[in-house]
Amino acid sequence: MTTYGVLGVGSLATFVVRGLCDGVADPPAIVLSPRNAAVSAQLAAAYPTVTVARDNQAVLDTADVVLVLLRRQHSDALLGLAWRPDHVVVSAVAGLPLSRLAEMVAPAREVARAVAMPASATRSFRTPVHPPVPAVTALFDRLGGTMPIEDGELFEAIYTSMGTFAPFFEYLRVITDFLVARGMDAADAHELIATTFVDVARPLSAPHPDLSELVKEYAPPGGGNEQLTNLMRDEGVFEGMVRALDEVHRRLTG
């Protein structure tokens, strides 16, 4: 059975470990780096197949497939480790190109990148992987499925598109502040907007949702949704978003 090693144990690692182990009849062996001692200890206590290594090198010595979940500024931790040619390495580090990753983990021969997400915890997300290395796709198939991406430029665009959660929550914050400014209790405003958008987003869980059709459905002629959409379009809000995505993509790709 494949042993998975995890370098960088934060929230994303927690989601991955839960997805691999929670409610699974035959969970894999997982070895965690000790840097975040509290989180590592909690996961090891929760799942019998999870252990904590004494250091990063001990993770590599035990693991067959190594999942790199470090922050970009901490990725130099990959240097100076004794990688094996038979290691399979998959990185979810934003802004770390595949070519640079391969240099840092040489002589490991098989390297890939993945856009891991919190939904891995519930095995409800097909993870984009580039290139689709078999051992890596096997890992993410355990977590809800794999979206194999052969084109490196497309993968970078996908990575850019996944970094849009904060603007979404900022959008909801603006709406909430609109209500508070007009006299609504702040806690009630947050609850109202949060529950409303959770319910409105339910159609997104359907297979192959058509976003253009959803826009039409929620913007009947003459209604407030149509008016707000048109006003935002006239103000260049959506064009500004396109420009912002292009700029973030440019920065990520150097």
N, C-alpha and C positions, 0 to 999 in steps of 0.2 A: 504494500500500500504506500502511496506517495505521502511523504511528510512535507508539510508546508511550513516555511519559516516566514516570520513577519518582522521587518525592520521598521520601527516607528510605530509605537502603540498609542494612538490617540482615538478620537471618536470614529474615524473611518475604519481603523483596525477593529474596533469594537463591533461595528456593523458587519464586517466581513466574518469575524469569528462567530458571531451569533447566527449568521446565515449558514455557515458551514456546520454548526453544532446543534443549534436549538431545535429540539423536536426531531432530530435526525436519528434514524435507527443505527446507522453505522458511520459515525462522524470520523473524519480523518485526524491524524496526529498533527498538531500545530505547535510550533515552538516560537515563543515571543521574545523579542529583545527586552531587556530590563529597564530601559531608560525611563519610561513612565511606570515606576514601580507599583503605584496604587492601582492603576488600570490593569496592568499585567496580572497582578495578584488577584484582582476581582474576577478576571476571566478564567484564570487557572482554577480558582475555587469553584466557579460555576460549572465548568465543563471538564470531565475527567481526562479527555484526550489532549487537553491544553497544558503545556508546561512553560516555565520561564527560564531562559538560558542565563548564564552568568554574565555574558557579554555578547556583542554582535558576532564575533568570530565563532562562538559556540552555536549560534543560530545556524551559520553556514555549515559548520561541521556536521550538523544533524539533518539539515533540510535538503530536499531534492529540488523543490520549487521555492524560490524566495520572492516574496511580495514586498516591494519597497513602497512604504507609505510615509516617507519622511517629507518634511517641508523643504522647499527648494533651497533655502539658506542652510539646511542641515545635510544636504546631499553629499557633501565632502566626506561624510562618515563612511561612504562606500569605498573610498580610497584606503589603501593600506591593509585591506582584508585579503585573506587567502581564498580567492574564488577557485572553484574547480571547473574544468572543461565541461563536465556533465551537468553543472548547475543550469537550471532554467530560471531566468530572472524577468519579472514583470514589474514595471514601475507605474505608479499612479501620481508621480511627482509632476506638477504643472510646470511647464517651461523647461523641462529637461529633455532635450532632443534624443531620439533613439541612438544616433551616432555617438553622442557624448556618453550616454548610458553604457553602450557597448564598450567604450574605452575604459570606463571606470570599473567595470566588472570583468574585464579580460582576466583569464582566458575562457570565461563562460561563453559558450557558442550560441546559445539560444536566448535572445532577449526580445522583449515586447513591451508595449505600453498599453494601459487600460484606463478608461474613464470610470473608476469605481464610484458608486453613489450610496447614500444611506439606505436606499431601497434594497440593497443587497441583504440587509438584515432579515427582510421578509421574503426574500427570494422572488421579488416581483419586478425585476429590472433586467433587461438584456444588456449586458455590459459591452460597449464598443472596445474591441481589441485590435491592435495593429503591431506587427503583422499577426495573423491568426496561428500562432505557434500551438501545436496540438496540446501540449501539457498545460498551457495557459487557458485555452478554450475549455479544457476539461475542468479546470478550477472554476471558471465562471459559469459553466453549465450547472455546477452545483448550487450556484447563487441566483438562479433564475433564467440563465441562458446567456449566450454570447452573440454579439453582433460583429462578425468578422469584417475588418476593414483592411483591404489591401493597399489602398491609396493613402500615402502618408500625408498629403496635403488635405485630403478630406478629413482624416483623423484630427488634424490640428483645428480644422473648422468646427468639428464636433466638440473638441475640448473647449473652444471658445464659447460655443453655445451653451455648454453646461455651467458656465460661470455667470449665470444671469439671475441667480436666486435673490441676491441683495436688491437689485433694482425692482424685482417683483414685490418684495416686502416694503420697499420704499414707496411704491405706488399705493399699497394698502395703507401705509402710514399717513400719506397725504389725504386719503379719503377719510380716515379716522379723525385726523386733525380738523378737517372740514366740519365734522359733526360736533366735535368738542368746542370749536370756536363759536358754534351756534347754540351752545348751552347744554349739550348732552354730557352726562357723566362719562369720564374717560374709560372706566372699566366697562361700562355698558357699551360704549362705542367700539372698543376693541372686541368684545364678545360678539356684537352684532356683525361687524365686518368679517371677523374670522369665520364664524359659522356660516355666513352667507356664501363666502367664497369657497369654503370646503364643499358645500352642497353644489354650487355652480360648476365646480371642477369635476364632478362625478362622471360626466360624459367622456372625459379624457381617459378613463380606464377601459373604455370599449376598444375592441381591436380596430386599428387603423382609423382613429378619429380624424374627421375632416375639419380643420380649424376654420377654413373659409366659410364652410356651411354653418359652423357654430356662430361665427360673427353675424351672419345673416339672420340666424334664428333669434339671436338676442338683440337685434337692432331693427325691430319692425319700423316701417315708415312713419315718421312723425313722432316717434317716441324719444324719451330722454337718452337712451343708449345710442340711437342713431345720431342725435344732435351732439352728444359729447364726442363720439368717434369722429364726426366731421370737423368739429372745432379743434380737436387734437391734431387731426390731419392737416388742417389749415395752418396751425401753429408750427408745423414741421416736427412734431414730436416723434413720429414714426421714422421720418428721414433721419432725424438726429440719432435715433437708436441704431439705425443701419450704420451710420458713420462711426458711432461708438464701438459697435461690434467689430468693424473693420480695423479700428485703431488698436483694440485689445488683441485682435488676431495678429496684427503686424508686430506688436510688442512680444507676443508669445513666440512667434516664429523668427524673431530677430531681424 
